[in-house]
């Protein structure tokens, strides 16, 4: 096998690999994204109490 044939085989392999990588990227970017749930607990009463104790006039 000559160097040109080896190079041609390698380029065919790289081209096929690139095509599959692009397809996978497209699949990942286009699929529905799951919503993000933000869950929180109210901590405002503790924070307010802490400020009153520190400054005395809040």
C-alpha positions in Angstrom: 0.0 0.0 0.0 1.5 3.3 -1.0 1.6 6.4 1.1 -1.1 8.1 -1.0 -3.4 5.1 -0.4 -2.8 5.2 3.3 -3.4 8.9 3.4 -6.7 8.4 1.4 -7.9 5.7 3.8 -7.0 7.8 6.8 -8.9 10.8 5.3 -12.0 8.7 4.6 -11.9 7.4 8.2 -11.5 10.9 9.6 -14.3 12.2 7.5 -16.7 9.5 8.6 -15.7 10.1 12.3 -16.3 13.8 11.9 -19.7 13.2 10.4 -20.7 11.0 13.3 -19.4 13.5 15.8 -21.4 16.3 14.2 -24.5 14.2 14.2 -24.0 13.4 17.9 -23.5 17.1 18.8 -26.6 18.0 16.9 -28.6 15.3 18.8 -27.3 16.6 22.1 -28.0 20.3 21.3 -31.5 19.7 19.9 -33.0 17.4 22.5 -35.4 18.9 24.9 -33.8 20.3 28.0 -35.2 19.3 31.3 -36.6 22.2 33.3 -34.7 23.3 36.3 -36.6 23.3 39.6 -35.6 25.9 42.1 -36.5 24.9 45.6 -36.0 27.2 48.5 -37.0 27.6 52.1 -37.8 31.0 53.6 -35.0 32.1 55.8 -36.0 35.8 55.9 -37.2 35.6 59.5 -33.9 34.4 60.9 -32.0 37.0 58.9 -34.2 39.8 60.1 -33.9 38.7 63.7 -30.1 38.6 63.3 -30.0 42.1 62.0 -32.2 43.5 64.8 -29.9 41.9 67.4 -26.8 43.4 65.7 -27.8 46.9 65.0 -30.7 47.2 67.5 -32.9 49.5 65.3 -33.8 47.3 62.3 
